[in-house]
Amino acid sequence: QVQLVESGGDLVQPGGSLRLSCVGSGFTFDEAIIAWLRQPPGKAREWVGTSWPGGAMMYTPSVKGRFTISRDNAKNTIYLQMNDLKVDDTAVYYCRSADTWGQGTQVTVSS
């Protein structure tokens, strides 16, 4: 069974940092294209960034320079390091591979 499980969401002050994790199982993790997406309250889900097996990464402009995706294939885990967080980054964050989504983890940025 293909599964993705996110963790690491929390309440953080503006300017703070968080690292989200997404653990995959049931598929060949090191060959998978994996994306991070988020859904702000009352808004549509939006793409944050994507990691390709060869090491390439892409980010949406609003997070470029602040967020970094990395992966540890030995642990079947992909990370989203988020720095200089802003109130607008408040959302439920999801990882996705093909048609499989995780359950999401809540990130709240507030003073």
JODA-V869089 format. One record per backbone hydrogen bond with DSSP energy under -1.0 kcal/mol. CO is the residue of the C=O (numbers start at 1). NH is the residue of the N-H. Records with the same first field share a line. If there is no record, write none. Layout:
CO=NH ; NH
//
This chain:
3=25
5=23
7=21
10=108
12=110
13=16
16=85
18=82
20=80
21=7
22=78
23=5
25=3
27=29
28=31
29=32
34=51
35=96
36=48 ; 49
37=94
38=46
39=92
40=43
46=38
48=60
49=36
50=58
51=34
52=55
56=52
58=50
60=63 ; 64
63=66 ; 67
66=83
68=81
70=79
72=75 ; 77
76=24
77=72
78=22
79=70
80=20
81=68
82=18
85=15
86=89
87=90
91=107
92=39
93=105
94=37
95=102
96=35
97=100
100=97
105=93
107=91
108=12
//
